[in-house]
Amino acid sequence: MGQRRTSMCNYGPVPGIKKARPNVFNHSVHKYCMWHIMQKMPEKVGRAICNDTEFMTDINAVVWDVDLEPHEFEQNWKTVIEAHGMESNRWLKYVFAIRQKWIPAYFRDLPLGCLLRTTQRSESSNSYFKRFESHFGTLVEFWMRYNSAIEQQRHTQRRMDNANEHSMLEKVGSMKVEMHASLVYSHPIFGDFQNEVKHAICSMGVGGLTTVGAVEYHDVRDGLKHRSFRVEFNTKTNESKCACKLFERHGIVCRHILWVWNGRQVHRILDPYVLARWTKKSYRPVVRDENGKKIPTRVQGEHHRPIEPKTKNQEIEALLGITASNDIDLRPPNKAKNKGSGKRLRSSKEKAKTKQQKRKRRCGNCKKWVNHNSRTCTLPFAESPPSDDEDEEESETEGV
């Protein structure tokens, strides 16, 4: 079973979602978004008490604690409310009345119940696809951008599948069950499992042991959480159950059960405690046809006719239902020097001003410092006046 979440709207959820959920998601459980409720806390109870006191710290410690039982939550909530004098707050009375809809203590044994506590999953999907789509695109552009986004996700999935198949993460402890977990779990889930192994080695202690027939009740002391958890262990079947209910929520064996297994020489994870969705083979789902019948997978050695891949143009033609013609009647126009095309055309005034500001140089024909050279000089070469150096030479000759 999954969990459907919705944000709070004033004093309740969106009515349409609440009515449609049983008809559309009839196998799901409807819960409220914890994050949105806690975001409204300063507005509803007063920003002064939230900023000037320890109210938010105390209430967060009660609300987000997944290890509390329902009676423990109710007692701790009452203690915090009375300590800060908030007994008469109407909004706090309302959210406490609907506590079964958003407090983890009341759905700790619901699969993935304490994981889906915000709308982050849908918001992250929207953010991902926004990188590929445009509000001004056509239907064909949207289809091509969507295919690009899906192809990138598939590429990431194939890269992770390759890492799961051909690499192994380094062990962090001495438990033999960790080696078995590295063979069945995918890398991200194995990382979470290693975190439980590390705490099982470093933070667990003996709290007490009671035996009733073939069942042992271990009171395991968790030094990190500063409380004890009761683990029920069957010595004949190795079936285990912990009061923290981590396996029921996340599908991963908790540190308390691992501590008991290590003492009872259980060196592999039992099959009922290995969820298929967390294993390395989870990316190979069962494929069914439109009638719900299972399509058999390819048997090793069996040959199938290869599927010819389509080009982009062929996919677009299949989407639009038309075929592109080879006869092209419309051709691109010749390049024109229109306004806004290429460099801006300067006026004669701007050209003259630029010419005046241009650095002057000595003309080889008229021998003057001007803005032209001997090739563009207006005076003929025969009529060019003598240079300053020639005038000096003539005066010196006359003197002699």
C-alpha positions in Angstrom: 0.0 0.0 0.0 1.2 3.5 -0.8 0.3 6.8 0.7 -1.3 9.7 -1.0 -0.5 13.1 0.4 -2.2 16.5 0.0 -1.4 19.9 1.4 -3.6 21.6 4.0 -6.0 24.2 2.7 -7.0 26.5 5.6 -8.6 24.1 8.0 -8.7 21.0 5.8 -7.5 19.2 2.7 -8.6 20.0 -0.8 -12.2 18.6 -0.9 -11.9 17.3 -4.5 -8.9 15.1 -3.7 -10.5 13.8 -0.6 -13.6 12.6 -2.6 -11.8 11.3 -5.7 -9.1 9.3 -3.8 -11.4 6.3 -3.0 -12.5 6.0 -6.6 -9.2 6.5 -8.3 -6.6 5.2 -5.8 -8.8 2.7 -3.9 -5.7 0.7 -2.6 -4.0 3.8 -1.1 -4.3 5.6 2.2 -5.0 9.3 2.3 -2.7 11.4 4.6 -2.1 15.1 5.0 1.2 16.8 4.2 3.2 17.2 7.5 5.5 19.8 6.0 2.7 22.1 5.0 1.1 21.8 8.4 4.3 22.6 10.2 4.9 25.6 7.8 1.7 27.1 9.0 2.6 26.7 12.7 4.2 30.2 13.1 1.2 31.9 11.4 -1.4 30.1 13.4 0.1 30.2 16.9 2.0 33.5 16.6 5.4 34.4 15.3 6.4 36.0 18.6 6.1 32.7 20.6 7.9 30.8 17.8 10.8 33.2 17.6 11.2 34.1 21.3 10.7 30.7 22.9 11.6 27.1 22.4 8.1 26.2 21.3 9.0 25.2 17.7 12.0 23.1 18.9 9.8 21.2 21.4 6.9 20.7 19.1 9.1 19.5 16.2 10.7 16.9 18.5 7.3 15.5 19.2 5.8 15.6 15.7 8.6 14.2 13.7 9.6 11.4 16.0 8.8 8.2 14.2 9.7 6.0 17.2 6.8 7.2 19.4 3.8 5.1 20.1 0.4 6.9 19.9 0.0 7.2 23.7 3.6 8.6 24.0 2.8 11.2 21.3 -0.4 12.3 23.0 1.4 12.7 26.4 4.3 14.6 24.9 2.0 16.9 22.9 0.0 17.7 26.0 3.2 18.4 27.9 4.5 20.9 25.3 1.2 22.7 24.9 0.8 23.2 28.6 4.4 24.2 29.1 3.9 27.1 26.6 0.4 28.0 27.6 -1.2 27.1 24.2 -4.2 25.2 25.6 -6.8 27.7 24.1 -5.4 27.9 20.6 -8.1 26.8 18.2 -5.8 25.7 15.4 -3.7 23.5 17.6 -6.9 21.8 18.9 -7.9 21.1 15.3 -4.6 19.6 14.1 -4.6 17.5 17.3 -8.1 16.2 16.5 -7.0 15.0 13.1 -3.6 13.6 14.3 -4.3 10.2 12.8 -4.1 11.8 9.4 -0.6 13.3 9.6 1.3 12.2 12.7 3.7 9.3 12.0 3.0 7.6 15.3 -0.4 6.5 14.0 0.9 4.9 10.7 4.3 3.6 11.6 3.5 0.2 10.3 2.2 1.5 6.9 4.6 0.7 4.1 6.4 3.9 3.0 4.1 5.7 5.4 6.8 7.8 7.1 8.7 8.4 3.9 6.0 10.2 1.9 5.5 13.1 4.4 5.9 16.0 1.9 4.9 16.8 -1.7 8.6 16.7 -2.7 8.2 13.8 -5.0 5.7 15.6 -7.3 7.6 18.9 -7.0 10.9 17.3 -8.0 9.2 15.7 -11.0 7.9 19.1 -12.1 11.3 20.7 -11.6 12.9 18.0 -13.7 10.6 18.3 -16.7 10.7 22.1 -16.6 14.3 21.9 -17.8 13.1 20.4 -21.1 9.8 22.1 -21.9 8.9 25.5 -23.1 5.6 27.4 -22.9 5.9 28.6 -26.5 6.6 25.2 -28.1 4.4 23.3 -30.5 3.0 19.8 -29.9 5.9 18.3 -31.9 8.5 20.2 -29.9 6.9 19.1 -26.6 6.9 15.5 -27.7 10.6 15.7 -28.7 11.6 17.5 -25.5 9.6 14.9 -23.4 11.4 12.1 -25.2 14.7 13.7 -24.4 13.8 13.9 -20.7 12.8 10.2 -20.7 15.9 9.2 -22.5 18.1 11.0 -20.0 16.3 9.1 -17.1 16.8 5.8 -18.9 20.5 6.6 -19.4 20.8 7.3 -15.7 18.9 4.1 -14.9 21.2 2.0 -17.2 24.3 3.6 -15.6 23.1 2.7 -12.1 22.1 -0.8 -13.2 25.6 -1.3 -14.6 27.1 -0.2 -11.3 24.9 -2.6 -9.4 25.9 -5.5 -11.6 29.6 -4.9 -11.9 30.7 -3.2 -8.7 30.4 -3.7 -4.9 30.5 -1.2 -2.1 33.1 -1.5 0.7 32.0 -3.2 3.9 31.7 -1.1 7.1 31.4 -3.9 9.7 32.2 -7.4 10.6 28.7 -8.9 10.3 28.4 -11.7 7.7 24.9 -10.6 6.9 26.4 -7.5 5.4 28.1 -9.6 2.7 24.8 -11.2 1.7 23.1 -7.8 1.6 25.7 -6.5 -0.8 24.8 -9.3 -3.2 21.0 -8.7 -3.2 20.5 -4.9 -2.5 21.0 -2.1 -5.0 23.8 0.4 -4.1 21.5 3.1 -2.6 19.5 0.6 -0.5 22.7 -1.2 0.6 24.0 2.2 1.8 21.0 2.6 4.0 21.4 -1.0 5.2 25.1 -0.3 6.1 24.0 2.6 8.2 21.9 0.2 10.3 24.8 -2.3 10.5 27.1 0.5 11.7 24.7 1.5 14.5 24.1 -2.2 15.4 27.8 -2.6 16.1 28.4 0.7 17.9 25.2 1.8 19.6 23.4 -1.3 20.8 23.4 -2.9 24.2 21.7 -5.6 26.3 18.5 -4.5 28.0 16.9 -7.8 29.0 15.8 -11.2 27.7 12.6 -13.1 28.2 11.8 -16.5 26.7 8.3 -17.9 26.1 8.5 -21.3 24.4 10.4 -20.9 21.1 10.1 -17.1 21.1 12.7 -14.8 22.7 11.9 -11.2 23.6 15.1 -9.1 23.6 15.0 -5.6 25.1 17.7 -3.9 23.0 19.1 -0.7 24.4 19.6 1.9 21.6 22.3 4.3 22.8 21.8 6.7 20.0 18.0 7.2 20.6 18.3 6.8 24.4 15.5 4.2 24.6 14.9 0.4 24.5 13.2 -1.5 21.7 11.7 -5.0 22.1 12.7 -7.5 19.4 10.6 -10.7 19.1 12.8 -13.6 17.7 11.6 -17.1 16.9 14.5 -19.5 17.5 13.0 -22.2 15.1 12.1 -20.0 12.1 14.4 -17.0 12.8 11.3 -14.8 12.2 11.9 -11.4 13.8 9.9 -8.4 14.6 11.0 -5.1 16.2 9.0 -2.4 18.0 10.6 0.3 16.0 8.8 -1.0 12.9 11.5 0.1 10.5 11.0 -2.9 8.3 7.3 -2.3 8.1 7.9 1.4 7.0 11.0 1.2 4.8 11.4 -2.4 4.0 14.9 -2.6 5.6 15.9 -4.7 8.6 16.6 -2.4 11.5 19.7 -2.2 13.7 17.9 -3.9 16.6 17.1 -7.0 14.7 20.6 -7.1 13.2 22.0 -7.0 16.7 19.9 -10.0 17.7 20.8 -11.9 14.5 24.4 -11.3 15.0 24.2 -12.9 18.5 22.1 -15.8 17.1 24.6 -16.4 14.2 22.1 -15.5 11.4 24.4 -14.8 8.5 22.0 -14.1 5.7 18.8 -12.0 5.3 15.8 -14.2 5.3 13.7 -14.2 2.1 10.6 -12.5 3.7 12.9 -9.6 4.7 14.2 -8.9 1.2 11.7 -6.8 -0.8 11.9 -7.2 -4.5 11.7 -3.4 -5.1 15.1 -2.9 -3.3 17.0 -5.6 -5.1 19.4 -5.4 -8.0 16.8 -7.1 -10.2 14.0 -4.7 -9.5 14.6 -2.9 -12.8 13.3 -5.9 -14.6 9.5 -5.7 -14.0 6.9 -8.1 -15.3 5.5 -7.0 -18.6 1.8 -7.5 -19.3 -0.4 -7.0 -22.3 -3.6 -4.9 -22.6 -5.6 -7.9 -21.1 -3.4 -8.2 -18.1 -1.6 -11.4 -19.2 2.0 -11.8 -18.4 4.3 -11.5 -21.5 7.1 -14.2 -21.3 10.6 -12.8 -21.1 13.3 -13.9 -23.6 14.8 -17.3 -22.9 18.6 -17.5 -23.1 19.6 -18.8 -26.6 16.2 -17.8 -28.1 16.5 -15.6 -31.2 14.2 -12.8 -32.0 13.9 -10.6 -35.0 15.7 -7.3 -34.2 13.5 -4.2 -34.1 14.7 -1.6 -36.6 15.0 1.8 -34.8 13.2 4.8 -36.2 14.8 8.1 -37.1 13.5 11.4 -35.7 11.8 12.3 -38.9 10.0 8.9 -39.0 8.8 9.3 -35.4 7.5 12.8 -36.1 5.7 11.5 -39.2 4.1 8.7 -37.1 3.0 11.2 -34.5 1.4 13.7 -37.0 0.1 11.0 -39.3 1.6 12.5 -42.4 4.6 11.8 -44.7 7.1 14.4 -45.6 7.2 15.2 -49.3 10.5 15.1 -51.2 9.4 17.9 -53.6 10.5 21.2 -52.0 8.7 24.2 -53.5 9.5 26.7 -50.8 13.1 27.7 -50.6 14.9 30.1 -48.3 15.2 33.7 -49.7 18.5 35.2 -50.7 20.4 37.1 -48.1 19.3 40.7 -47.9 20.8 43.6 -46.1 17.7 44.6 -44.2 17.4 46.6 -41.0 18.5 44.5 -38.2 20.5 42.1 -40.4 24.2 42.1 -39.9 26.0 45.3 -39.0 24.1 48.6 -38.7 24.4 50.9 -41.7 26.0 54.2 -40.7 24.9 57.6 -41.9 27.2 60.0 -43.9 27.5 62.2 -40.8 28.8 59.3 -38.7 31.2 58.4 -41.4 32.6 61.9 -41.7 32.9 62.2 -37.9 34.8 58.9 -37.8 37.0 60.1 -40.6 37.9 63.2 -38.7 38.8 61.3 -35.6 41.0 58.9 -37.6 44.7 59.2 -36.9 46.5 61.2 -39.6 49.5 60.0 -41.5 51.9 61.4 -44.1 50.9 61.1 -47.7 53.7 59.8 -50.0 52.6 62.1 -52.9 51.7 65.5 -51.4 54.1 65.0 -48.4 51.4 66.3 -45.9 50.0 64.9 -42.7 46.4 64.0 -43.9 43.8 61.2 -43.8 44.7 59.8 -47.3 47.7 58.0 -48.9 49.5 58.3 -52.2 46.9 56.1 -54.0 43.9 58.2 -52.9 45.7 61.6 -53.1 43.9 64.2 -55.4 47.1 65.9 -56.6 48.9 64.3 -59.6 52.2 62.9 -58.9 54.0 65.3 -61.4 52.5 68.4 -59.6 53.2 67.2 -56.2 55.0 69.9 -54.1 58.5 69.3 -52.8 58.8 67.9 -49.4 60.3 69.8 -46.5 63.5 67.9 -46.8 63.9 68.9 -50.5 63.3 72.6 -49.7 66.2 72.5 -47.2 68.5 70.8 -49.8 67.8 73.6 -52.4 68.5 76.4 -49.9 71.8 74.7 -49.0 72.8 74.5 -52.7 72.0 78.2 -53.3 74.2 79.1 -50.4 77.2 77.3 -51.8 
